[in-house]
Each structure stands twice: as structure tokens, then as C-alpha cells.
Amino acid sequence: MARAGGASLVRPQDSGSSGKSTDSRGLSDRFWLGGQINLVAQGHGNFHALYSGTNSFTNQSDYAVTSIEDLFSGARVARHFYVLFDVEDVRGQGLSSVLGLAGFTDLDAQKAPSSGQQPHTYVSRILLHYVLPLGGKERPNDPSILELASHLPSRRLEIYFGKFSLADFFDQNDYANSSHYQFLNWATDQNGAWDYAANAPGYTYGAYLEFDDGALSLRYAEALMSRVPNGLYLSLHLSDTRAENGEIDWAYSRQTSGALRVLGYVDQAPMGSFADALAAWRDGLTPVPNTADVRRPGRHEYGFGLNWQQGLPAGFGLFARAGWNNGKYESYEYTEVNNTVEGGVQIPGELWRRPNDHAGIALVSNGISLGHRQYLAAGGLGFQLGDGALTYGRETIFETYYNLKLPIGLSLSPNLQFLENPGYNEVRGPVTVFSLRVNWDFGLHQLR
């Protein structure tokens, strides 16, 4: 599974922006060509492991580097109508080949897809965007790669069609959403229990609608899913393979960036059931349980997510998430999490006279369903996990970072993650992962 572009960029919401989103240099409401480079180096030392398996996070010291280069472009071709086109290049490999952790330590790391083919350069977004005014005064808008307009009507319907990441629009949070400026862990920047539709690099094709009416926003998307779990290619069999996502966003305090978002999703795909895989194994039909042997079309995974943010005096920001899915079937697109809770704080650099810097602290607890536990304990493999056995315990993640803003769009961010029970296994770990991120955000050319 790859999350290269999914949550790398913060999209400003109607609730207000923390000021840590994608830099608006190079943007206008007419034309923009800009980009980002994000380099992440990670490493850890030896740690205790009673046993290890095919998909274990290695307990020997390890080091890895990933890099993402994004080129963003967009143009206003008519009043309220925009075309967006982005290209992405991904290099490097995450720690342990991006295996062994449900909350993996680098959101930019790409796990090899099920096909075994690893794309490096590809079109990440190609979108048609139309804004339908529905009344109300126009208000200033902080432009982003998805919203080029400098002003938007307060009451409107926005329509996007094409290729994008569902994480571009849903589960946004000003304080925990960007692997380029904030946290790095998969389960910190996004709701780990949200198994959202995407191919292996993290993108899909679909349609997205958003209705905005002041403090209230309603979002809905219909999107394609992979042909197989963690697959590179998307399925066009819409009768039995597709995803629906919806979200209600209540910006209860724009002045303090206070917002509450409720997310729901349904994935329909040829998923393998944990119960069926365990039954086949117990009947002696397979040497170990294997969900790939018991996939059936038209199965449904559904789940919910809560997302809260609140700005405080002096520039502090609080955030929290909670998520759950039914956990009956194999994790299909994102990662192997069936329930999660998260909380944290963003700390402003103004406190030490560095107004453009900020730091963050987060604590995450991930869990899996009973069937998922039994499957892994019997030696089953998911696309992310599989120690060969399991002594279950919740996977707990502590993460902290410091984002140091430098001249000409550069930033430098040390990061520390402490993981208890990696891969939900109490007899492995804990492990401490150290990271250093270098980001360069630039605008190349603009016309007015």
C-alpha cells in the first residue's frame, strides 16, 4: 500500500487553516505551476522479538530513505471552472519493505503492490473542478493545489471528476494531516480504520461532490477500488467493486479553527473472509489460513470515523480521531487496522520566538477484530502483517516532531516514534524509530 500523495498535503477547510498547509507561493486563480520535494530518512536499532515471520518488522537494525517529487499544475479555463494536473515521482523503500506495522512509520513509503510491479513516475491527479455558486457573499480563500480560487461563495456546490486521492478531501485535520509538514505515521496523519479506495500508489478515479453552507459542509464521493487487495490496477466492475464515502463537517468556530467531522464509508469488492479462511484451514484444505483462497465478489466492508480539531490561545491546536470498521474481511486498500483512537497537540514556535516553526505530539492506539487476530495467530498473512503467530496486544504509537522553517521554502523536521507491540504482537518490540525529513516547497510560474 502506498500513501505517497494521499495525505501529504493539507487542504484548507472552511473551519480555517492552521497556517501549516501547502504554501500558496506560485498560486493565483488563473494559472499555477509549482511543486514539492520531500525526503525522509528513517532508522532503528535492534529490538527484542521472541519470533518473526514473513511479514514481520525486522528486529535487526535497519535504515531506509524515501523521496517524493510532486509537480502540480492548474488553470482556470472559465469562470468557476478549473483543470488540475499533477505528476508524482516516488523513490526508495520504507523500513522492512513497509511490512510488520499497522501504523507504519513513513506515510511516503510505498509498499510493492500485489502485482509486484512498482511504478516510480505517474500521473497522481487529473481533475475537472467546477464551483456552482448558490448564493451568499464571496469570502477570501487560501488557495491550494485543489482549490485555485482566491475567493469562493459562502454557499456553493463543488464538483470534482477524475483521478485523485480520497484523502485529498475526507478526514482532513489542520494539525495532523500532512507527512510533509506534520507527523509521518500512517495512523497519525490519517484514520487508520478508514480503508479507503485507492490503487497501490494511493489514488483512484471517481466523482466528488461538496456542498458548503457557512459552518456546514457535506461531502460525498463515488470511487473505484483495486481489482485485488493492495493492487496497482483499479476495477471497472462497478456492479460489485466500488466505494462510497460521505462526511459531515461542522465548523463550529471559524475564529478558533474548531471543527467536528463525521465520516462513513462502504467498500464493496471481492474480499476474503477471516472466518472462511480459518474454516478452510481447520478442515485441512490449506496449510495456513489464506484469505486469497476464499475471496467472493460483492462483499461489503463498512466503517465510521470521528475527527476533531480545536485551536487554542497562543497558537496551540488540539486534535483527536477515532475509527472503526466491521473487521470481517481482509484489509483491502489502506492498512490492517479495525479500530483506532488518537489524540495530540500542535505547539506553536511563537513560544520560543520562531513564529514559522511548530512542533507536534500524538498518541495512537490501533486494534483489530477477533477474527483478524485468530487469522494472524494461525499463521495467516495480510498484505501488511504476518509474524507467523500472534500474542495479541494493541499497537500503541507515540510520535513527536519539530518542523524548522528555513529560507526559500525549505523545512527540516526531526521525528521520533516509539511503537509498543508492533504488528499487535506483545512478544515483539518495543521499537524506537528516528527520522529526519527535508522538504522543499516551491512555485515555478504564475500568470494573472
Beta strands, then each sheet from edge to edge (+ up, - down):
strand 1: 31-44
strand 2: 62-78
strand 3: 81-92
strand 4: 121-133
strand 5: 138-140
strand 6: 151-153
strand 7: 155-164
strand 8: 204-213
strand 9: 216-223
strand 10: 242-253
strand 11: 258-272
strand 12: 295-311
strand 13: 317-325
strand 14: 339-348
strand 15: 358-367
strand 16: 395-405
strand 17: 410-420
strand 18: 431-447
sheet 1: 1+ 2- 3+ 4- 7+ 8- 9+ 10- 11+ 12- 13+ 14- 15+ 16- 17+ 18- 1+
sheet 2: 5+ 6-
end
